[in-house]
Amino acid sequence: MSLESCRLGDLAELGGLPRPTIDPLIRGAAGLDEAGPDEVAFARPGTPPARLAVSRAGALLVGPGIDLGEDRAVLVHRNPRYLFCLALGLLRRQVETQPGIHPSAVVAPDARIGAGSSVGPFAVLEEGCELGEGVVVGPQVVVGAGARIGAGTIVEARAVIYGNARVGARCHIHAGAVLGAEGFGFEENEGMVHRMPHIGGVEIGDDCEIGVGSAVDRGTTGLTRIGAGTKIDNMVQIGHNSRIGRSCIIAAQTGIAGSSEIGDGVVMGGKTSIADHARVGSGARLGGSTGVYSRVPEGVVYSGEPARPHRDHLREVAALRRLPDLVRELRRLELRLRDLEDEAEGSGD
């Protein structure tokens, strides 16, 4: 991938910092030990000063309290990894997307397309759908009848936005994601399983990200809601009528069953499972493969299956590792006890 270049001072201004005295031209980014003289790197908290001193990076992003002398190009921020994130954004070369509709796209006569929007090859825009200003619709995307997509949102190739979906501004819907499909709802009657029709919708807040191959099902009735700023990884399933708060982070292969409620700022590790009608409090953090069946309090760190406090889970895992040795010891004691019983019976004779 070809990269742009920027001055360290540009990064400082973007991060709300004063321009540095030493302001080198930055052409790339790398890890602390791999970065070269024209690259920027960041130091995690607790990084030994000696490791910083020998780094060849042309610019360093560090936390408060680190002094590398006046001859190094340095930006100090309480969260240097955030600055590194901004640096990558400055360096990444944006693909130029020309506004307009590709000749192969199929666009309904009453579809409304905002100024500066782009509709790619073989995309389909159905009746009454609406794109805000500067929306990018990639190749083979389907935007259903009546769907709405907010300004500045990017919808990558082969994603499907059903007509019941409302997508906010500045979102990024990655390739193959599906928003608004019918949920997994059925009812058994006299030995037959009947489909429960879903007549609800999906509402995605501003500044959200939906990863590759992820699905957000529409409500049976009412809405499935994703709060503003929430980031959803690849291959994530969001069930019908779920409510997910603002600024959550949901890692790959997580499954959230229907009618569950996730608070604001929740972080879920990969393969987390949330049962239907479960509740996860705001600020909670769930380790990978955690299974939630009922309620998780606000602000806690939980892991395991079923979910429990992380430290309790670690103690149980540690104890489980000792189980084979304990079984062998128990067997040894059983045999010893049997020998003692036999000796006692023999002495009684």
Secondary structure, DSSP 8 states (H G I E B T S, - for coil): --B--EEHHHHHHHTT----SS--EE-EE--TTT--TTEEEE--TT--HHHHHH---SEEEE-TT----TTS-EEE-S-HHHHHHHHHHHHB------SEE-TT-EE-TT-EE-TT-EE-TT-EE-TT-EE-TT-EE-TT-EE-TT-EE-TT-EE-TT-EE-TTEEE-TT-EE-TT-EES---S-EEEETTEEEE-----EEEE-TT-EE-TT-EE---SSSEEEE-TT-EE-SS-EE-TT-EE-TT-EE-TT-EE-TT-EE-TT-EE-TT-EE-TT-EE-TT-EE-TT-EESSEE-TT-EEETTTTEEHHHHHHHHHHHHTHHHHHHHHHHHHHHHHHHHHHHHHHH-
